[in-house]
Amino acid sequence: MCPDERLQEIRSKREEWEQTTLHRVLNRYPERKAVFTKSSGIETKRVYTPEDVVELDYNRDLGFPGQYPYTRGVQPTMYRGRLWTMRQYAGFATAEESNQRYKYLLEQGQTGLSVAFDLPTQIGYDSDHELAAGEVGKVGVAIDSLADMEILFDGIPLDKVSTSMTINAPASILLAMYLGVAAKQGVPFNKLSGTIQNDILKEYVARGTYIFPPAPSMRLITNIFEFCSQNVPNWNTISISGYHIREAGSTAAQEIAFTLSNGIAYVQAAVGAGLDVDDFAPRLSFFFNSHTDFFEEIAKFRAARRLWAKIMRERFGAKKEKSLMLRFHTQTAGSTLTAQQPDNNVVRVALQALAAVLGGTQSLHTNSRDEALALPTEESVRIALRTQQIIAYESGVADTIDPLAGSYYVESLTNALQQKAEEYIARIDEMGGAVKAVENGYMQREIQDAAYEYQRSVESKERIVVGVNQFQIEEPAPEGLLMVDPAVGELQAKKLAALKERRDNLAVANVLDELEQAARGDANLMPVILRAVQSYATLGEICDRLRNVFGEYVAHDLL
């Protein structure tokens, strides 16, 4: 970026500064640490100069917003044209209660819905299943059938809102239920916009809400790709998720590498199933975490965007511009929230949200201050949403695109994170790809090691967490927390019994038989799943038929 003579002059001036000004100060006032490092092991230098970005080529590595390699953003005007979508991840108890929360959030200025499902729904069990006992409605809303989904979106026009659904193993079924609601509302499928997470590989790696083994799970995912490319063209068919990988303890570089490796596996599976990359790649989306190390997170988003564009162009030969764009949703880091001094979490979330915006996110969820203790209250959710709105409308950071571009530090850190991620991806390629790396436990072990190192650094106080290992106070027990009534399980069971009495059970049995037969072949399962949902077959009934054919995945012991 600088002529050789200019670089030599800067180098000489830096060395002179180190030997004089800096040396005098260090003799009297040593620095706080011998070495400052990022989560990925990247050393943070004392000061950055043009020497640290000497290899950076503006046109090759940065370019302009909306152009390859998209380092500076996927849209030519970014937030000057349209702000990011402000989502709040919400759902608890029954569909009726969650519907009221969604309406409240939309009234407060939220611009997109993000649905949290309870644990039984996530792993394909109805609320009356014995394994669902005590978990119904706890960490999300209980959805057993199309009837529940109709209640969940009652009074919410699906052609006017964008909806994200955090669902993976039974993603095809919940998407079919959403389509069923749209049909009831008279909304054409091509008017729907939103996202299903649909990322099963990260479930094996980091989260655990899987049902079927990898091969049939990948089939269901590619079935969704194909079906939506033909019928629901504005739907993001997968949200390839680094969020949960980071929540499990990964470093920033691992979050990039493992997420993009999973993305590579999905693209390869779809191409292997006969799909043209440019037919489905424009509807791929990503989901990243935003932690508290401000500059590392900004650099992470920029590096991931540049690296994915390179992968899609060079590895898969994608030609459409939208096939090359890494579009992503961000959620602030739940794992950084503390039960101690929970109001401190407002500050943490503000920093994390600002990093996501400066990193160029397309949509954002801000966690609430009390989520380390319970589901968030309406007041806490409102503060979290207002955090985004203050950043958007008062801070000025949305007025220009990629304002930190050209920073010697940010550009150097972006390059270093990309290099670390590429090294991981190369190792995973050598193993045979992400599925093999999951099956042999490689990603899981790497994350475990990183999580252990983080915890060790907190316990040794190398890393300070305010209110946890430093600056503690005596605190009273928290009050006013939102708790889910245990009776929700009984209520859902009664609703299920009533549904089964009033539906056409012969029609349900016939379509479930059709589904099981189709699963034994190689046809796209989405059309028959949609018919099953519209007959009011339940989530558990559909998943049980698929279990009969696909079996269930059993995790490997990593010890």
ROMAR-711744 format. One line per 5 residues: number of its first residue (from 1); their letters; for each residue x, y, z of C-alpha. Coordinates in Angstrom, 3 decimals. Each point is the difference from the previous one (the first is absolute). Layout:
BEGIN
NUM> A> X Y Z | ...
This chain:
BEGIN
1> MCPDE> 0.000 0.000 0.000 | 3.037 2.282 0.433 | 3.041 0.439 -2.243 | 3.124 -1.773 1.279 | 1.772 3.252 0.880
6> RLQEI> -2.997 1.175 2.016 | -0.192 -3.337 1.844 | 3.682 0.172 0.860 | -0.491 3.503 1.373 | -2.945 -1.197 2.161
11> RSKRE> 2.028 -2.986 1.227 | 2.888 2.242 0.980 | -2.306 2.413 1.810 | -1.660 -2.882 1.866 | 3.342 -1.431 1.115
16> EWEQT> 1.097 3.450 1.145 | -3.249 0.412 1.961 | 0.465 -3.427 1.633 | 3.595 0.776 1.057 | -0.780 3.447 1.394
21> TLHRV> -3.544 1.001 0.977 | -1.336 -3.510 0.555 | 3.115 -1.316 1.760 | -0.039 2.824 2.559 | -3.656 -0.637 0.884
26> LNRYP> 0.320 -3.805 0.183 | 2.897 0.296 2.446 | -2.227 1.895 2.411 | -3.438 -1.462 -0.813 | -0.026 -3.603 -1.280
31> ERKAV> -2.981 -1.040 -2.080 | -2.893 -1.920 1.542 | 0.971 -3.251 -1.758 | 3.052 -1.451 -1.670 | -2.123 -1.095 -2.967
36> FTKSS> -3.474 1.083 -1.116 | -1.832 -2.618 -2.065 | -3.371 -0.553 -1.657 | -2.182 -3.067 0.499 | 1.556 -1.563 -3.112
41> GIETK> 3.539 0.327 1.345 | 0.787 3.000 -2.184 | 2.375 2.345 1.819 | -1.103 3.613 0.264 | 2.899 2.314 -0.684
46> RVYTP> 0.642 3.174 1.944 | -0.582 2.174 -3.026 | -0.820 -0.579 -3.684 | 1.482 1.820 -2.969 | 0.017 -0.377 -3.789
51> EDVVE> 2.653 -2.707 0.543 | -2.788 -2.317 1.190 | -2.050 0.268 -3.180 | 2.782 0.125 -2.549 | -1.482 -2.950 -1.935
56> LDYNR> -3.510 1.465 -0.053 | -1.223 0.774 -3.506 | -3.034 2.274 0.101 | -1.701 -1.254 -3.153 | 0.729 -3.675 0.692
61> DLGFP> -0.634 -0.126 3.752 | -2.499 2.783 0.674 | -1.661 1.393 -3.081 | -3.246 1.896 0.359 | -3.255 -0.822 1.789
66> GQYPY> -2.233 -2.269 -2.048 | 2.919 -1.281 -2.074 | 2.297 -3.018 0.244 | 1.538 -0.920 2.419 | -2.689 1.733 2.119
71> TRGVQ> 2.423 0.722 2.853 | -1.622 3.400 0.375 | -3.609 -1.255 -0.109 | -2.461 -1.775 -2.267 | -2.098 3.053 -0.909
76> PTMYR> 1.260 3.073 -1.891 | -1.681 2.388 2.456 | -0.202 -2.244 3.100 | -1.817 1.808 2.846 | -0.208 3.323 -1.863
81> GRLWT> -2.696 -1.669 -2.091 | -1.643 -2.346 2.500 | 0.844 -0.820 3.593 | 0.626 -3.555 1.096 | -3.068 -2.040 0.979
86> MRQYA> -0.548 0.306 3.737 | -1.090 -3.383 1.318 | -0.590 -1.167 3.552 | 0.202 -3.763 0.459 | -3.215 -0.815 1.857
91> GFATA> -2.306 -2.850 0.856 | -1.111 -1.644 3.210 | -2.827 -2.064 1.479 | -2.972 -0.268 -2.362 | -0.599 1.353 -3.489
96> EESNQ> -2.574 2.393 1.479 | 2.500 1.595 2.417 | 2.757 0.208 -2.609 | -2.407 1.600 -2.486 | -0.617 2.786 2.518
101> RYKYL> 3.768 0.509 0.485 | 0.501 0.232 -3.782 | -2.718 2.637 -0.313 | 1.584 1.949 2.871 | 3.415 -0.083 -1.672
106> LEQGQ> -1.406 1.125 -3.353 | -1.782 2.876 1.766 | 3.354 1.013 1.553 | 1.643 0.330 -3.414 | 1.441 -3.448 -0.635
111> TGLSV> 0.220 -0.639 -3.749 | 0.213 -3.809 -0.129 | -1.105 -2.972 2.076 | 2.338 -2.673 1.320 | -1.648 -3.123 1.408
116> AFDLP> 1.423 -2.003 2.895 | -1.407 -3.524 0.283 | -0.036 -2.102 3.149 | 2.313 -2.990 0.371 | -2.595 -2.725 -0.805
121> TQIGY> -0.861 1.807 -3.248 | 3.699 0.301 -0.877 | 0.544 -3.761 0.317 | -3.255 -1.104 -1.602 | -2.203 -1.003 2.927
126> DSDHE> -3.582 1.038 0.646 | -0.776 1.680 3.307 | -1.760 -3.114 1.324 | 3.048 -2.245 -0.521 | 1.532 -1.340 3.200
131> LAAGE> 3.397 1.487 -0.922 | -1.596 3.460 -0.236 | -1.057 0.023 3.649 | 1.241 3.111 1.795 | 1.351 1.628 -3.182
136> VGKVG> -3.156 1.128 -1.799 | 0.138 3.735 -0.715 | 3.116 0.542 2.136 | 2.634 1.276 -2.442 | -2.367 0.877 -2.805
141> VAIDS> -3.521 -0.422 -1.269 | -1.589 -3.455 -0.246 | -1.132 -0.757 -3.559 | -1.605 -3.413 -0.500 | -2.044 0.536 -3.149
146> LADME> -1.183 2.435 -2.636 | -2.738 1.016 2.459 | 2.649 1.387 2.381 | 1.790 1.791 -2.838 | -3.276 1.614 -1.066
151> ILFDG> -0.404 1.402 3.520 | 3.652 1.094 0.147 | -0.440 2.263 -3.038 | -3.615 0.998 0.558 | -0.455 3.622 -1.030
156> IPLDK> 3.529 0.218 -1.423 | -0.054 0.290 -3.826 | 2.756 -2.246 -1.315 | 0.445 2.052 -3.173 | 0.882 3.054 2.127
161> VSTSM> 2.597 -1.437 2.424 | 3.235 -1.914 -0.362 | 0.120 -3.039 2.300 | 3.047 -1.917 1.182 | -0.531 -3.416 1.587
166> TINAP> 2.722 -1.595 2.103 | -0.725 -3.612 -0.865 | 2.298 -2.663 -1.391 | -0.728 -3.738 0.033 | -3.758 0.477 -0.674
171> ASILL> 0.510 3.165 -2.088 | -1.877 -1.436 -2.978 | -3.074 -0.582 2.185 | -0.024 3.452 1.637 | 0.530 1.635 -3.396
176> AMYLG> -2.943 -2.023 -1.330 | -2.111 1.233 2.929 | 0.966 3.609 -0.813 | -0.988 -0.595 -3.616 | -3.255 -1.502 1.231
181> VAAKQ> -0.755 3.204 1.948 | 0.830 2.083 -3.070 | -2.420 -2.077 -2.073 | -2.702 0.545 2.647 | 0.663 3.762 -0.132
186> GVPFN> -0.140 -0.034 -3.804 | 3.628 1.104 -0.287 | 1.818 -1.413 -3.067 | 3.222 -1.831 0.848 | 1.985 2.377 -2.209
191> KLSGT> -0.993 2.881 2.293 | 1.550 -1.610 3.094 | 3.369 1.090 1.338 | 1.984 -1.394 2.876 | 2.453 -2.661 1.058
196> IQNDI> 0.087 -3.456 1.498 | 3.189 -0.907 1.799 | 0.045 -3.524 -1.475 | 3.690 -0.477 0.913 | 0.351 -3.533 1.312
201> LKEYV> 3.794 -0.315 -0.115 | 0.498 2.562 2.739 | -2.518 -1.944 2.104 | 2.337 -2.999 -0.037 | 2.933 2.301 0.749
206> ARGTY> -1.283 2.364 2.644 | -3.665 0.007 0.892 | -1.467 -3.510 0.105 | -3.560 0.390 -1.302 | 0.370 -2.594 -2.731
211> IFPPA> -2.297 -2.895 -0.862 | 1.193 -1.885 -3.072 | 3.507 -1.071 -1.113 | 1.982 2.318 -2.302 | -0.843 -1.599 -3.376
216> PSMRL> -3.825 0.214 0.215 | 0.304 3.372 1.722 | 1.964 1.335 -2.967 | -2.672 -1.419 -2.300 | -2.726 1.938 1.827
221> ITNIF> 2.061 3.172 -0.285 | 0.556 -0.339 -3.735 | -3.705 -0.847 -0.440 | -0.774 3.385 1.567 | 2.520 1.734 -2.288
226> EFCSQ> -1.662 -1.495 -3.075 | -3.590 0.543 1.117 | 0.516 3.627 0.997 | 1.987 0.888 -3.118 | -3.101 -1.029 -1.975
231> NVPNW> -2.812 1.072 2.339 | 1.181 2.438 2.702 | 2.620 2.060 -1.850 | 0.481 2.729 2.632 | 0.554 -2.386 2.893
236> NTISI> 3.470 -0.505 1.468 | 0.170 -3.782 0.026 | 2.774 -0.334 2.563 | 1.712 2.147 2.591 | 3.453 -1.525 0.263
241> SGYHI> 0.753 0.651 3.608 | 3.180 0.951 1.732 | -1.976 1.391 2.917 | -0.339 -3.285 1.889 | 3.552 -1.028 -0.852
246> REAGS> 1.182 3.172 1.739 | -2.413 -0.491 2.896 | 1.519 -3.473 0.519 | 3.394 1.640 0.521 | 1.691 0.371 -3.379
251> TAAQE> 2.385 2.799 -0.920 | -0.887 2.623 -2.600 | 2.159 -1.733 -2.623 | -1.638 -3.350 0.742 | -3.421 1.606 -0.310
256> IAFTL> 0.864 1.189 -3.512 | 1.687 -3.242 -1.056 | -2.486 -2.526 1.347 | -2.986 2.012 -1.211 | 1.362 0.389 -3.527
261> SNGIA> 1.101 -3.660 -0.084 | -3.571 -0.985 0.815 | -1.141 2.368 -2.739 | 2.339 -1.702 -2.454 | -1.519 -3.370 0.952
266> YVQAA> -3.551 1.249 -0.645 | 0.942 1.452 -3.375 | 1.787 -3.223 -0.979 | -3.012 -2.083 1.071 | -2.369 2.136 -2.047
271> VGAGL> 2.247 -0.050 -3.078 | 0.381 -3.769 0.467 | -3.799 -0.298 -0.003 | -0.074 1.643 -3.428 | -0.789 3.606 0.921
276> DVDDF> 1.705 2.881 -1.792 | 1.996 2.058 2.480 | -1.407 3.286 -1.273 | -3.567 -1.273 0.459 | 0.265 -0.413 3.773
281> APRLS> 3.123 1.854 1.204 | -1.659 3.472 -0.068 | -2.349 -1.201 2.772 | 2.710 -1.266 2.318 | 0.446 2.132 3.091
286> FFFNS> 2.218 -0.078 3.085 | -0.395 0.582 3.710 | 2.899 1.291 2.091 | 0.701 0.827 3.614 | 1.210 3.405 1.132
291> HTDFF> 2.274 -0.174 3.042 | 1.435 2.796 2.094 | 3.490 0.279 -1.525 | -1.093 2.890 -2.173 | 2.609 0.117 -2.756
296> EEIAK> 0.381 -3.769 -0.277 | -3.719 -0.322 -0.698 | -0.012 2.735 -2.648 | 3.002 -1.589 -1.705 | -1.642 -3.437 0.241
301> FRAAR> -3.072 1.112 -1.948 | 2.105 1.667 -2.694 | 2.302 -3.031 -0.338 | -2.922 -2.439 -0.214 | -1.654 2.037 -2.750
306> RLWAK> 3.185 0.148 -2.074 | 0.830 -3.664 0.500 | -3.482 -1.274 -0.936 | 0.026 2.037 -3.219 | 3.338 -1.574 -0.905
311> IMRER> -1.262 -3.516 0.811 | -3.150 0.354 -2.075 | 1.788 1.466 -3.009 | 3.137 -2.147 -0.014 | -1.207 -3.315 1.423
316> FGAKK> -3.551 -0.177 -1.337 | 0.175 2.216 -3.073 | -2.997 2.087 1.058 | -0.712 2.784 -2.455 | -2.894 1.971 1.448
321> EKSLM> 1.026 2.859 2.253 | -2.540 -1.058 2.624 | 1.528 -3.472 0.085 | 3.246 1.539 1.222 | -1.483 2.193 2.724
326> LRFHT> 0.220 -1.059 3.619 | -3.180 1.490 1.445 | -0.313 -0.526 3.733 | -2.104 0.457 3.109 | 1.789 0.759 3.263
331> QTAGS> -0.948 -0.660 3.588 | 1.883 1.450 2.918 | 1.820 -2.580 2.112 | -2.230 -1.732 2.498 | 2.975 -1.777 1.541
336> TLTAQ> 1.471 3.357 1.088 | -3.058 0.997 2.018 | 0.467 -0.242 3.729 | -2.471 -0.757 2.773 | 2.114 2.261 2.214
341> QPDNN> -0.846 3.703 -0.371 | -2.326 -0.668 -2.956 | -0.303 3.701 -0.900 | 3.632 -0.226 -1.172 | -1.343 -2.161 -2.832
346> VVRVA> -1.626 3.081 -1.541 | 3.493 1.423 -0.574 | 1.369 -3.291 -1.306 | -2.871 -0.333 -2.464 | 0.412 3.591 -1.204
351> LQALA> 3.679 -0.620 -0.810 | -0.771 -3.284 -1.725 | -2.842 1.515 -2.022 | 2.206 2.902 -1.091 | 2.672 -2.462 -1.143
356> AVLGG> -2.600 -1.867 -2.076 | -1.158 3.215 -1.656 | 3.551 1.169 -0.721 | 0.633 -3.499 -1.384 | -2.887 0.350 -2.458
361> TQSLH> -2.736 -2.325 1.288 | -3.318 -0.317 -1.869 | -2.095 -0.634 3.094 | 0.597 0.059 3.724 | -1.377 -1.378 3.248
366> TNSRD> 1.074 1.636 3.237 | -0.133 -2.181 3.115 | -1.805 1.233 3.087 | 1.704 0.832 3.270 | -1.748 -2.732 2.037
371> EALAL> 0.502 -2.981 -2.332 | 2.677 -1.550 2.217 | -2.747 -0.363 2.601 | -3.223 -0.735 -1.893 | -1.993 0.779 -3.118
376> PTEES> 0.070 3.764 -0.549 | -2.752 2.266 1.281 | -1.756 2.476 -2.288 | 1.956 2.866 1.586 | 3.325 -1.749 -0.649
381> VRIAL> -0.953 -0.801 -3.585 | -0.957 3.629 -0.567 | 3.398 1.199 1.272 | 1.724 -2.505 -2.299 | -1.981 1.239 -2.990
386> RTQQI> 0.597 3.644 0.939 | 3.744 -0.774 -0.003 | -0.210 -0.769 -3.711 | -2.150 3.041 -0.680 | 2.420 2.339 1.789
391> IAYES> 2.890 -1.409 -2.045 | -2.051 0.396 -3.181 | -1.431 3.461 0.534 | 2.291 1.819 2.447 | 3.576 -1.276 -0.294
396> GVADT> 0.714 0.998 -3.610 | 1.802 -3.283 -0.731 | -2.621 -0.954 -2.593 | 0.670 3.110 -2.073 | 3.098 -1.306 -1.771
401> IDPLA> 1.018 -3.446 -1.213 | 2.717 -2.048 1.704 | 1.435 3.005 1.857 | 2.928 -1.979 1.459 | 1.333 -1.065 -3.414
406> GSYYV> 3.590 1.060 -0.449 | 0.788 -0.184 3.700 | 3.419 -1.612 0.222 | -1.231 -2.022 2.975 | -3.349 -1.103 -1.424
411> ESLTN> 1.431 -0.935 -3.394 | 2.891 -1.914 1.579 | -2.395 -1.837 2.322 | -2.380 -0.772 -2.871 | 2.872 -1.558 -1.960
416> ALQQK> 1.233 -1.981 3.009 | -3.455 -1.440 0.751 | -0.513 -0.954 -3.637 | 3.368 -1.771 -0.052 | -0.797 -1.926 3.193
421> AEEYI> -3.405 -0.995 -1.371 | 1.493 -1.139 -3.315 | 2.451 -2.227 1.869 | -2.879 -1.680 1.852 | -2.017 -0.430 -3.201
426> ARIDE> 3.021 -1.615 -1.704 | 0.290 -2.507 2.872 | -3.703 -0.811 -0.212 | 0.282 -0.455 -3.781 | 2.827 -2.481 0.577
431> MGGAV> -2.307 -2.012 2.292 | -2.602 -0.248 -2.746 | -2.136 3.004 0.892 | -2.210 1.219 2.814 | -2.113 -3.158 0.349
436> KAVEN> 3.128 -2.107 0.526 | 1.421 2.602 2.388 | -3.230 -0.204 2.012 | -0.080 -3.783 -0.038 | 3.577 -0.318 1.239
441> GYMQR> -0.568 2.679 2.653 | 2.640 2.430 -1.289 | -2.089 3.167 0.215 | -1.427 -1.009 3.359 | 3.458 -0.574 1.500
446> EIQDA> 1.337 3.301 -1.328 | -2.927 1.854 1.545 | 0.394 -1.854 3.301 | 3.670 0.978 0.151 | -0.809 3.644 -0.718
451> AYEYQ> -2.773 0.029 2.613 | 2.351 -1.499 2.578 | 2.639 2.633 -0.728 | -2.570 2.784 0.363 | -1.236 -1.337 3.346
456> RSVES> 3.554 -0.446 1.238 | 0.793 3.616 -0.852 | -3.064 1.216 1.908 | 0.770 -2.080 3.078 | 3.630 1.158 0.008
461> KERIV> -1.168 3.610 -0.501 | 2.059 0.368 -3.155 | -3.365 0.971 -1.476 | -2.165 2.328 2.087 | -3.778 -0.411 -0.085
466> VGVNQ> -1.498 2.948 1.845 | -2.143 -1.081 2.909 | 1.096 -3.645 -0.252 | 3.701 -0.224 0.838 | 0.586 3.700 0.724
471> FQIEE> -2.086 2.922 1.286 | -2.522 -2.239 1.781 | -2.679 1.374 2.324 | -2.524 -1.468 2.406 | -3.252 -0.394 -1.916
476> PAPEG> -3.567 -0.763 1.062 | -1.848 -2.883 -1.639 | -1.498 1.070 -3.350 | -3.688 0.863 -0.109 | -2.624 0.277 -2.727
481> LLMVD> 1.408 -2.723 -2.253 | -2.193 -1.473 -2.717 | -0.810 -3.632 0.806 | -1.953 -2.434 -2.191 | -2.974 -1.629 1.700
486> PAVGE> 0.579 -3.786 0.294 | -3.662 -0.457 -0.951 | 0.940 0.848 -3.617 | 0.807 -3.677 -0.595 | -3.424 -1.097 1.160
491> LQAKK> -1.670 2.692 -2.110 | 1.898 -1.063 -3.123 | -0.889 -3.663 0.601 | -3.703 0.933 0.204 | 0.281 2.011 -3.229
496> LAALK> 1.601 -3.001 -1.708 | -2.757 -2.350 1.161 | -2.673 2.401 -1.268 | 1.797 0.340 -3.350 | 0.120 -3.758 -0.493
501> ERRDN> -3.719 -0.260 0.709 | -1.062 2.586 -2.579 | 2.418 -0.708 -2.896 | -0.479 -2.655 -2.701 | 2.162 -2.731 1.521
506> LAVAN> -0.340 -2.297 -3.036 | 1.388 2.743 -2.245 | 2.826 0.569 2.484 | 0.896 -3.703 0.059 | -0.002 -0.165 -3.795
511> VLDEL> 2.297 2.989 -0.474 | 2.359 -1.260 2.721 | 0.201 -3.356 -1.812 | 0.758 1.907 -3.199 | 2.748 1.943 1.782
516> EQAAR> 1.641 -3.141 1.397 | -0.053 -1.628 -3.429 | 1.466 3.110 -1.639 | 2.759 0.132 2.614 | 1.068 -3.510 -1.055
521> GDANL> 0.548 1.299 -3.528 | 1.817 3.066 -1.263 | -2.856 2.409 -0.784 | -0.104 3.525 1.387 | -1.866 -0.296 3.309
526> MPVIL> -1.162 3.618 0.326 | -3.275 -0.360 -1.982 | -1.194 -2.994 2.030 | 1.117 1.614 3.284 | -2.077 3.047 -0.958
531> RAVQS> -3.028 -2.207 -0.678 | 0.518 -1.771 3.331 | 0.162 3.306 1.861 | -3.125 1.285 -1.747 | -1.878 -3.158 1.054
536> YATLG> 0.959 0.960 3.590 | 2.424 -2.846 0.525 | 2.113 0.998 2.979 | 3.696 0.739 0.120 | 0.629 -3.126 2.060
541> EICDR> -2.009 -2.236 -2.332 | 1.926 1.227 -3.041 | 3.393 -0.321 1.728 | -0.846 -3.503 1.240 | -0.687 -1.158 -3.554
546> LRNVF> 3.332 1.436 -1.103 | 1.716 -1.649 2.989 | -1.390 -3.329 -1.212 | 1.946 0.441 -3.231 | 3.033 2.115 0.926
551> GEYVA> 0.684 -1.106 3.577 | 1.444 2.332 2.640 | 3.488 1.443 0.384 | 2.088 -1.006 3.015 | 2.873 2.349 0.868
556> HDLL> 3.531 -1.356 0.299 | 1.840 0.095 3.312 | 2.809 2.529 -0.449 | 1.975 -1.030 3.060
